[in-house]
Amino acid sequence: MTKLKSIADHAAALRDGCTTSLALVEDALERIGAPSGEGKRAFVKVYADKARAAARASDVLRSAGLSRSALEGLPVSIKDLFDVAGETTLAGSVVRQGAPVATADAEVVRRLRAAGAVIIGRTNMTEFAYSGLGLNPHYGTPLNPWDRATGRIPGGSSSGAAVSVSDGMAVAGIGSDTGGSVRIPAALCGMTGFKPTARRVSMRGVLPLSAHLDSIGPIAPTVACCAALDAVLSGEFADIPPPFPLRGMRLLVPTTVVLDHMDAQVAGAFRRALSALSEAGALVQEMPLPAFARLAGINSKGGFTAAEAWAWHRDMIANSSASYDPRVVSRILRGKDMSAADLLDVLQARAGWIAEVEAAVFSVDALVMPTVPLVAPSVAELAASDEAYFRANGLMLRNPTMINFLDGCALSIPCQESGCAPVGLMVAGLAMNDRRIFSIGRAIEACLGAVRGGDSR
């Protein structure tokens, strides 16, 4: 795994005439097409000709002194559940082949184009975004950049998004996050990922999983990169928030559920990160959050995701269930047995649950916890065993799901030592605290980067 250039690095090189958008796009396309690379598994569609045309247009604008945003001329990948005008949105499936084409770009795709980003291609994903592991039996599973000799999972559901960035096939990838689908692959692949407060980014033109939980966010090299992307995706076009002062920063580590079943590598990286933050002056407090222990019970019948996925998929399953990934359709089918009363119970329980968590954490600046408790297992191990697959999936989704149910926002920031398996530190806040979490995340990233011997911009 090599150190990647940030959006700021690329923007400076373009501004100074050291490169061109077309050169960046050609490099990305070369990496995608490399016979020994992951391009064929990371992407389900590549927009080579359109990307070159957009890059040339960007270079013309820049030569005239015009730049639409920090993303001007940069190759960006989009997950295969965003509508692109004239194409069928497959969402990593084969069952939707032949479905009507989209009549317009998804709102986030429109915003990316308007900001000058070059859409390089559509990335592979877990079918219909319904798993945190990233396996796809239809289009293959892109391999994690760490330990490719073993062949480890990238995390999901935004699997191709993370690998497109880790391998330099895009400067950033745009994914979705219903229960961790941006943060999990970011953590497992050594990238930074951001899940915004869901309501801030339009879901128009995005194939849904759960309307109550879906959110759209970026995977990129740094926190500042994620902030720049979020500004475009949300339509706010705000400046990147400056780092929050680390000395005196109040960080809460929940000790309920989220620290359970950590493997040795995650536990070691997490504790070293907390020690570094404490030594830099942050006030790190460990405290139980009893509400976290009740979430599994609230969602015991499948929760929002199973109910809403079943409502959306039931006609296709009735006609074409054999075309689904069996492990995905089995999870969707849980929603078949949920009643309207069951769904209303979850709605009511969520309101009380959020109020309890908010009351418990209102005096701290952020929650911190491992993004996921495990380093990436091998693809072969999970492909061979339903038991191993569903156990790993439950553990991967467990911590990130807390923040989706909270309607909060969160970053996953790399915290492993140099040369070790990627581990993510999740930095989370309450709803609409996104810019504050970016500021806190930048300070934490700088501290951990210094310990790891890297930097962050």
C-alpha positions, 0 to 999 in steps of 0.5 A: 500500500502506497501513500496516496495524494490528497485532493489538495495535492492534485489541485496544487499540481493542476494549478501549478501546471505540473499535470493536467486533468487528462493526464490524471484520467489517463493514469487512472484508466491505465490502472483500471485496465492493468491486467494484473490489477483489480480494475475488472473487479472494482469497476462494473463500468468504465467511462473511458471516452466520456472521462477523457472528454470531460478532462479535456474540457476541464483543462480548457477551463483551467487554462482560462483561469476557471475552476469550478471547485476543489474537485475540478478535473479530478477522476472520481468513481461512483457506486453502482446504485447511483442513476446515470441518465440512459443507463440501468442502475444494477446495484451489483445485481443481475436481476435488474438487467433489462430494467428501464434506464434512468432518465436523469443523473442522480442528484449527487452525480449531477452535483459532482459533474457541476463541480468539475469532477470527472466520473471515471466509472461505476464501482462494484458493490455487494448486491443491493448494498445488503452486506458489510463484507463486499463479496459479489458472486456476479461480478467478482470481489475486488481484493483488499490492497493489504495482503493480496497474496491471501486475498482478503475482503475489501469490506462492503457494501461500497467495496469497489469504491474503496479499492478504486481509491486505494489503487489510484484508479480514482482520487475519491470514491462515492458510496452509500452508508446504511449500516457502515457501507462507506466506513467499513471498506474505508477501515479495512482498506486503510482509507478515510470514509465519511458518513454524513447526517443522512438528511444533508445529502439528497437521495434522489436517483439513488437505489434505496436500501432503507429510507430511514437509514441510507446516507451518501458519503465519500471514501478518500485519502484524508479527512480534508478530502472527505470534507471537500467532497461532502461540500459538493455532495451536500450542495453546501460548498463550504470551506474545509473546517480547520482542525479542532484544538486537540488539547482539552478535546473531550472524547468518549469511548463507549464500553458497551458492546462496541469493544467486544470481540476485538481481535488482537490487531484492532485492540492494539491499534485502538489502544495505541491511538487512545494513548497518543490522543491522551498524550497530546492533551485530549481528555479520553473518558471510557463510560458505559452507554446502556442504550447500545446494548439494547439496539440488537433487541430493537432490530431483532426482527430485521429493523428498518432495513429488512422491512424496507428492503422487502417492500422494495424487492418483493415483486422481483423476488417473487419473479426472480429469486434465483437470480439473487445472491442467496446470502442477500435474499435471505436477509431481505426475506426477514422483512416478509414476516415483519408486521406494520406494528413491528415497524412502528415499534422500531420507529417508536423505539428509535426516538427514545433510543436517540434521546437517551444517547443524546442525553448521555453524550451531550457534554463530549466533543465526539464518540470514538470507537473501533470502526470494526472489531476485526481486520479483513478476513480472507474471501475464501474463508467467508465464501466457503461458509455461511456461518463464517460469512454471517458472523463476520457480517454481524461484527462488521456492521455492529459498530457503524450501525450504532451511528446510522440508528442514532441519525449521526455523522461519523468518520473512519480514520486509519489508526494502525502502525505503518506496515500493519493491517489496516484498522479504522478509528471511528469518530462520531457525533450527533445529527447535524454536527458534521462540520464539527466532526470534520474539525475534530477528525482533522486534529485526530488524523494529524495526531495519529499521522504523526505517530504513524510517520505520515501526514494529513492535508 
